[in-house]
């Protein structure tokens, strides 16, 4: 079938709200390249929204899924458990930067992991309030949609929202909510929590602060090094749990560390993991301090498909690939290459106002002009469209829809990366024509 034939059928059966960003339909994918049903190839800088760090159709992952499928595909871990889930739990306890002893709960999606982080935090602390950051994205369920900042398309028309969720400024230095400049600001956005926010929401009512170490959908916002250590300290001083949402920023997405929060030496109380953990299979995890996780009564957390055996097989294989192929070193090297290219693009094109991120989790923020920093969503959309038409998959993000982000598989080849960056350069050049 052609792309148009499938699209015509789709329009008769699929919900309009279940939209897709690109008009082509995938036939196969390998490494960092996607091929559509008409044979057109695309270099992928989106990675299925940060899911394919080990690459599409990774041989070790595919083999693990096939082997497991021949044995059994489901029993429900809560009914009759199996070794692969326990093995995955052991591996996650080993790599996730939570103080030992640790415990793991396996779930299906990033939003489900965040929901359970909130449930566990409230249960353990006997407090109700949850604090999140401006520009945050935590999911699309009722609770996680409430925690998410951007209204359109994620929240518009879906209220009323869940109660006891509060928002504070984050360290978005390019657009400081407090009108200050780093480093002279003294990390005022962190101090705001105790100096201002606690006057409106008392700390003894707050169960947790939930934060993405590098914000994903919000625009790959990356804080200065002092920010999260100070936030974690304020949490500790007030009996508030600190939850790192590593769903998009984890799994070596940010270079030399497996999880972004490790760049600042912070050990969260709870960490959510998903996306590239399963290399495309739906699996997520909540990892936390044993004292917190084990406070919940038996059966208090769970789900029919949590820790599905096929997904566990994929995740175990993914973690083996990370170790065997030294994916952290690969990520750091890739990040240096992309950062060098992005810095060069900024020098070349005035429309690029800011380059930020860690490792290969990098972003270009586009502006009408650098003095006013007025967002440039139309130009962003034009760059994405131009790239797509020439075989490069780009994804935009940001509260103002003016940020281009990179989430390419870490296994992308030098020639694929070079070609993709050349198309991106052409796309920016086209804005002036």
N, C-alpha and C positions, 0 to 999 in steps of 0.2 A: 504493500500500500504506500502511496505517496504521503508527504506531509499534509497536503491539502485534503486528501481523502480521510485521513485520520482526524484532522481538525473538524471536518464537516460532521463526522460521526460523534466526535466529542461534544460538539455543540448541542446535540440531541440527547445526551445522556449524563453529562457531568455538570455539577452545580457551577453556576457562574462565579460564585465567590471563591471556588477552588481554582484560582487562576494560575497561569504559568508565565514566567518572564520571557521565555523564548518560544518562537513559533515552530521549531523543528522537533521531530520525535526521534528518540534515541533507538538505534538498533544494536549498538555495542559500544564498549569503552575499554580502553587499555592504558594503564599508566596515567598520563595526563592528557590523553586525547579521546574525544567523543566522536563517534560516527553516527550520523542520522540515517533514517530509512532510505534516503536517496543517495547515500554514499558520500555525503559531504563531511569532511573532517573539521573538528574544532579543537584548538588548543584551549584547555580549560584552566582559567585563573580563578575559578569559583569553588572547585572541589566539592560540588554538591552542598554548598554552604558549610565549608570546613569539615566535611565528613570523610574525605578521601585522602588523608595524609599519606597513607601507604600506597596510594594509587588504585585506579580502577582495576578490578579483576586480578588483584595481587595473587600470584600462584599459590603461595602458602595458605592464604585465607580461603581461596576457592577449594583447595584440597581438604582443608579442615571441615568446611561446610558439607562437602560431598560425603566425607567419611561419617560425619555425624548423622546426616540425613538417612544413610543406609541402616543406622541403628535404631533411632527413634527421633521424632521431631518435637514431641511434647509429652509431658506427664503432669505438669504443674509442680514446681518446686515445693509448694506448700502441702502437696499431697504425698508425692513420692520424689524425694530429692535425688540428685545425681552429682557425680564427682566434678564435672567440668565447671559447674557454678561455684563449688567450694574452691577449686583451683584458681578460678578467676578472682574470687574474694581474697585469697592469699596474695596473689600478685598485686592487686590494687592496694592492699594494706602495706605492701612493701614500697610502692612508688608514690603514693599520695602523701603530700606533706602535712599530715595531721600528727600531733604528738601521740606516741604509742602509750598504751595499747589501743588498737583501732578495731572498728567493726564496719561491715559493709552490708548494704541493702541494695539488691539489684532490681531495676525497674525497666521501663520500655522506652521512655523519651526524656528529653531534657526537661520539659515542663513538669513531667511526673516526678523527676528527681528533685526539682525545686519545691514543688508542692510538699513532698515528704520532708524536705529539709525544714520547712516552716512548721509542719506538724510535729516533728521531733523536737524542734527548738521550743515550741510552745509547751509541749508535754513536759520536757525536762525543767524548764525555768518556771512553769506555772504563770507565765506572763503571756500577754496577747499581742502587743504591738510589734509590727515588723517595719523596719526602716530600709528603704532602698534609695538609690541615687538618681539624680536627674539623668536623662538620656538612657536609662536602663532598658534592657530587653531580657525578660525572663520566661516568656512563653505566651501561649494563647488560651489556656484554660481560664476559667473565671478568676481564680486567685492570681495566677501568673500574669494574666492580662492586666489585672489591677496593678501588679508590681511593675509592669512595663510602662514606659513613659510616653512613647509616641502614640498619638490618638489615631490618625489615619495612616494605614488601613487597619491597625490592630485592635482599636478599642471603640471606634466610632459606631454608635448605634447599638452597642452591646451591653450598656449599663442596665440597672445599677450594678456597681462594683462591690467587691468584697470589703468588709470593714477592717479597721485597725491596720491600715497600710499607710505609711507616711514617707515623705520624700525630702531629701536633703541635697544641697549642691554637691557636685563632684569636682574633681580636679581637671576641668576642661580648660587648660591654661590658654589655649588659643581664643577661647570665648569665655573668659572668667565671669561667672555669675555675680561675683562680688566687685567686679570692675578693678581688680588689682593685677599686678604683674609679678610673675615668679622670677627670681627667688625672693625679692623684697617683701612679698606678701606674708612670708613666715608660715606658709601652708594654712592660711586663714580658713580655707574651706574645710579643713579637718577640725580646726579649733572651733569653728562655727557649731559643731555638734554639741559641745559642752557649754559654749558661751551664749548661744542663742536657742538652739533647738531644744535642749533639755528644759528650757523655760516654758515650752509649750507642750511637750510630751515628756513626762517624768521618766528618768532612766529606769526606775524600778518597775515600770510597766512594759519595758521593751524586752522582747525575747531575743531578737537577733537583728543585726545589720547584715543584709544580703547584698553582695557587690560582685560585679564582674571585674577581675583585676585589669583586663583590657576590655573595654566595652565593645561589643560586637555590632549589633544593628544600630546602636547609638552613634557610630562613626569611628570605631577603633580608637576611642579616646584613651590615651595612655598617661597615667599620672606621673608626677615627679617622684623620685625615689623616697622622699620622706613621708609621702601621703599615707600609704597603707600601714606602715609601721605605727604611725600616730593613731590612725583609726583603730587598729587592733589594740593598742594600749588603752585608749579610751573605753573600748568595749570591756577589756579585762578589769579595769578599775571600777566598772559599774555592773558587773555580773551579766553583761550582754554577750551573747554568742556572736562570733564573727564567722559568717558563711561566705566562702569563695565560690562563686558560680563560674566554674572552669569549662562549661559546656562548649564554648567556641574557642576559648583561649588555651585550653589544655591540650595534652597529647603532642607535645613538641611543636606546637604552632608558633611559639615565640622564640625559638632558637635553642640556646644551650640548656634550658631547663625544660623538664617535662611539663610543668605547670607554671603559668605566668606569675603566680603569687610568689614563687620561689626566687624570682629575681630580686625581691626585696627582703628576703630572709624571714618572711612572716609564716607562722604555722596556724592556719585557721582551725576552728573547732569542728567545722563541717565543710566538706567539699562536694560539689556536684560535678559529675563527669558524664559525657555522652558523645555525640557526633563521631569523631574519628576513632573512638574506642571500638566500634563495631565494624568499621570500614564499609558501611552501607546497611548493615543489619541493625534493626531497631533494638538498641540496648543502652541503658544508662545506669548510673550508680550513685548512691549517696554513701560517702565514706566519712566517718567521724570518730571522735574520741569514744572509747568503749563505755565510759561512764554515762555519756549522753545517749548513745545509741541503745544501750541495754536498759535504759530507764523505761522504755516503752514496753507495755505488757505483751505477752505472746498473742499473736494474731492482730495486733494493733496496726501493723503496717504489712502490706502484701499486695498481691495482684495475680490474676490468672496466668499472665504471660511473663511476669517478671523473672529475668534470668532464663529465658527460653534456651533450650539446649543448642539450637543452631546458632543463636546469637552469642552464646557463651563460647562455642567452638571458634567462631570468628574472632571474638575479642581475645581469647587466649592466643590465637595465631598472630593477631596484630601485635600483641605485647612481645611475642617471640621475635617478630620482624624488627621491632624497635631495638631490641638487644642485639640481635645477630647482624643487623645492617647498620648499626650505629646511627640511628635516625636523628639523634640530637646533634651530632656533628654535621650531618647533611643539612639539617634545618638551619643551623647557624651559618653555614657556608652560603646557602641559598639566600638567607636574609641579607647578608653582606652584599651580594650581587644585586638584589632587587633594590636595596636602599641606595646603592651607588647610582643605579639607573634612575630612581625617583628623584634623587637630589639633582641630577643633571636635567631632568625634565622641569623641575621647579625653576632652575636657572634660565631655562629656555622659554618657558611659557608663563606669562604674568597671571593667567587664570588659576594657576596653582598657588594657593595661599599657604598651605601647610603640608608638610610631610611628617608622619608620625607612626609609631608602632614599635614592636619588638620583634626581632628575628624577621621571618618572612610574613608576619602578620602586620602588614603595612597599609597605609592609607594616604590618599591624596585628597585634600579638601579643596574644592573649587570655589572661587569667589569672583564677583563682578569686578572688584578691584581690591588691591591689597590694603589700601588705607582704610576703607570703610568695612572691609571684610564681609560685605553683603553676600549671602549665599548665592551660588549659581547653579540651581537645579536643572535649568534648561540645557546649559552647556554640559552638565554631567550626563544627562540623558543622551545628548548628541554624541558624546564620546563613546558611551556604551553601545549605542546603535551602530556607529561607524565600525567599531571593533567587531561586533557581531557579524556584520555584513562581509567582513574580510577574514572570518574564521577564528575569532578570539572571543571566548566567553568571559565577560566582565560582570561583576555585580556591584551595584551602588548601595549606599546605606546612609545613615545619619539622620538626625532629627529634622534636618532641612533638605534631605534628599540630594545632598551636594558632595558626597564622599564616594570615591572609588576605592575599593579594598581588594587585597590579594589574599587568596586562600588556595593557591594552586597546590596540587599534590607535591609532597616533598621529593618524590621520585622523578619529577620533571627533568628532561634531559637539557643539556646546555643549548643544543640547537633549537629545541622547542621554546625554551625560555627566551633566547635571543630573538626568535621570530615573533613571539608574543609581545615582547617589549618594543620591537620595531613597529608592529601594528599600533600599539598604544601611542607611540610617538607620532605616527601618521594621523591618528585620530585627533590628537591635540592640534596638530598643524592644520587640520581641516577646519577648525573653528574659526580661523582667520580668513577663510576663503568665502 
